[in-house]
Amino acid sequence: MGSGYSREMSKVLIITGDGGESYEALYAVHRFEEEGWKAVVAAPSRRRLNLVMHDFEPGWDTYIEWPRLRA
């Protein structure tokens, strides 16, 4: 990057909402912050989100959503 670039001053935008995968959203926040980025989470409205965990059940052709976390 060019001179004057400082990752500690940079931000990254993580977009999610109700029904978002809890591991994907929260893992991204923690990993970016570990590397010195400021993680900013954006959603359609400012309130607690209802995040879910996608899982596969034996015999199902597709995944199911389990309510997991209010973040």
Secondary structure as the mmCIF struct_conf table of DSSP 4:
data_model
#
loop_
_struct_conf.conf_type_id
_struct_conf.id
_struct_conf.beg_label_comp_id
_struct_conf.beg_label_asym_id
_struct_conf.beg_label_seq_id
_struct_conf.end_label_comp_id
_struct_conf.end_label_asym_id
_struct_conf.end_label_seq_id
TURN_TY1_P TURN_TY1_P1 SER A 3 GLY A 4
HELX_RH_3T_P HELX_RH_3T_P1 ARG A 7 MET A 9
STRN STRN1 LYS A 11 ILE A 15
TURN_TY1_P TURN_TY1_P2 ASP A 18 GLY A 19
STRN STRN2 GLU A 21 GLU A 21
HELX_RH_AL_P HELX_RH_AL_P1 SER A 22 GLU A 34
TURN_TY1_P TURN_TY1_P3 GLU A 35 GLY A 36
STRN STRN3 LYS A 38 ALA A 42
BEND BEND1 PRO A 44 ARG A 47
STRN STRN4 ASN A 50 PHE A 56
TURN_TY1_P TURN_TY1_P4 PRO A 58 GLY A 59
BEND BEND2 ASP A 61 THR A 62
STRN STRN5 TYR A 63 ARG A 70
#
